[in-house]
Amino acid sequence: MDKAAEIFQSEREKLFDRLADRLETAYNLNRKVVSFQANKEEPVYRWFKYKEGFSSTLVKYFLSEYAPKAGKVLDPFAGAGTTLFAGQELGWESYGIELLPVGAFVMQTRQALNEIDVEQLRNISKKVWAEIAKLKDYQKHINHISITKDAFSDETEEYLNKYLTYTSKIKDKHIQTILKFAAFTVLEEISYTRKDGQYLRWDYRSKRDLSGKPFDKGKILTFEEAVKSKLNQIIQDLSPNQTTSLFEQFDNTQVDKQPVKIIEGSCLEQLPKLKSNYFDFIITSPPYCNRYDYTRTYALELVYLGYDTDQVRNLRQTMLSCTVENKEKVEYLEQFYASVNQSKAFESVIEAYNNSEAMTEVNSILDELNKLGKLNNNNIARMVKNYFLELCFVIYEMARVTKSGGYCVMVNDNVRYGGEEIPVDLILSEFAENFGFNINKIFVLPKGKGNSSQQMGNYGRTEVRKCVYLWQKR
Ligand SMILES: C[S@@+](CC[C@H](N)C(=O)[O-])C[C@H]1O[C@@H](n2cnc3c(N)ncnc32)[C@H](O)[C@@H]1O
């Protein structure tokens, strides 16, 4: 390209040209493998779908293809623990950080499954209903937040509280976890709500004052029906005489399985506490920069796990910024890095962020579009800025904790706001390069995501890339 043409290239185009040889369409990584859908046949996913997850096939593929032998694997956005448990099955020592108690609870349940006595579970689950019927007093475990109020009928609500009162007294912690999990998985089914995008949609039978076209979610199961059927499914899937492949999951004879290590909290705080050069592999997928609010989608589950209004609000703010409600965390991060004597690290991250020309371009274009009223929400520019800034910290730490020669695999989607494509894959890869990773590949899924119909109308249909990045520590 001649000099004059180069001057008119945007910073994003320049970055694209520089990294173009790393982009590769990956025909073996279809959408199914990257999304949770390929997990359908696995226990736990059959019982509770964590739709934000990726597949264990993906994890096993990268671990077997790129590592000569099992070592230590980390996922700083562990979700329901796909990386951890797939790694465990292959004999890896697995570590995960997760902030959302929903993911942490699913991981604890998976851990408990490795040690469960199925016969005991079968016996206790037969007794549950008679024992609950005998309960005179029960505690009020469920304290609703505004977005879950009246989600259950009075009868279901009472049953839920009684069930939690009863199960919390069960001595065997593994059995207690599985019983608690069984009701956790049916909360949507027994409620007047349906998870719909990032909000809960309300059925016309709820006590709420609802406007708009009435929504009928169909049959709403009673608490007892739903939990009994879930427990039966769980027990059947776990039973040793199961002849299907489901049981192979729990067959411990093949490799030496090590317990997974689950760290509850924000990876922005937890990663800096981990040892340098410790991990052989990281396989992760952060929240996407798409306004998706986990605390709304999983509001019923959070309330069930005992979270109140303040705790949910706090959680929302602590999550990686990916909604328009998230406020800036940079001051907090500065103080945090100072408190662990790592102010230099803080400065390096800020410098890398500020030095990214493509990032600066994205931020200034979004600010401009915001001023012109061309973004759907005033806080989109802030969200994007902070999304990348926070991930810059995460990537710095991931590079620090990965051994030389080790790999980091990250799954993420590009996004578009106000018609401007934000090349998440390229910008994050450039950060990674700054912190000591080589960008080996950016695998692009064969078919990207379409645009929302609103954006299609305005800017014509183009696709944004969905990618899996492969970085290797120098
Ligand atoms: C795309 S999901 C990961 C799903 C995971 N790969 C799986 O298969 O289950 C992103 C996860 O990051 C978590 N998360 C968001 N902010 C976080 C933070 N600051 N620290 C740790 N986890 C966070 C979310 O709760 C969510 O579970």
PDBQT file of the ligand as one rigid body, heavy atoms in Angstrom, charges set to zero:
ROOT
HETATM    1  C1  LIG A 501     -18.914 -16.424  29.057  1.00  0.00    +0.000 C 
HETATM    2  S1  LIG A 501     -19.090 -16.871  30.729  1.00  0.00    +0.000 S 
HETATM    3  C2  LIG A 501     -17.940 -18.192  30.920  1.00  0.00    +0.000 C 
HETATM    4  C3  LIG A 501     -18.587 -19.545  30.802  1.00  0.00    +0.000 C 
HETATM    5  C4  LIG A 501     -17.641 -20.718  30.980  1.00  0.00    +0.000 C 
HETATM    6  N1  LIG A 501     -16.651 -20.751  29.920  1.00  0.00    +0.000 N 
HETATM    7  C5  LIG A 501     -18.416 -22.002  30.990  1.00  0.00    +0.000 C 
HETATM    8  O1  LIG A 501     -18.224 -22.829  30.090  1.00  0.00    +0.000 OA
HETATM    9  O2  LIG A 501     -19.275 -22.190  31.855  1.00  0.00    +0.000 OA
HETATM   10  C6  LIG A 501     -18.303 -15.554  31.581  1.00  0.00    +0.000 C 
HETATM   11  C7  LIG A 501     -18.300 -15.732  33.078  1.00  0.00    +0.000 C 
HETATM   12  O3  LIG A 501     -17.522 -14.686  33.662  1.00  0.00    +0.000 OA
HETATM   13  C8  LIG A 501     -18.082 -14.410  34.943  1.00  0.00    +0.000 C 
HETATM   14  N2  LIG A 501     -17.561 -13.108  35.412  1.00  0.00    +0.000 N 
HETATM   15  C9  LIG A 501     -17.942 -11.858  35.077  1.00  0.00    +0.000 A 
HETATM   16  N3  LIG A 501     -17.191 -10.937  35.695  1.00  0.00    +0.000 NA
HETATM   17  C10 LIG A 501     -16.278 -11.620  36.426  1.00  0.00    +0.000 A 
HETATM   18  C11 LIG A 501     -15.203 -11.241  37.260  1.00  0.00    +0.000 A 
HETATM   19  N4  LIG A 501     -14.931  -9.957  37.472  1.00  0.00    +0.000 N 
HETATM   20  N5  LIG A 501     -14.477 -12.204  37.849  1.00  0.00    +0.000 NA
HETATM   21  C12 LIG A 501     -14.739 -13.512  37.636  1.00  0.00    +0.000 A 
HETATM   22  N6  LIG A 501     -15.759 -13.949  36.865  1.00  0.00    +0.000 NA
HETATM   23  C13 LIG A 501     -16.516 -13.018  36.257  1.00  0.00    +0.000 A 
HETATM   24  C14 LIG A 501     -19.565 -14.445  34.680  1.00  0.00    +0.000 C 
HETATM   25  O4  LIG A 501     -20.279 -14.647  35.860  1.00  0.00    +0.000 OA
HETATM   26  C15 LIG A 501     -19.666 -15.636  33.733  1.00  0.00    +0.000 C 
HETATM   27  O5  LIG A 501     -19.913 -16.818  34.423  1.00  0.00    +0.000 OA
ENDROOT
TORSDOF 0
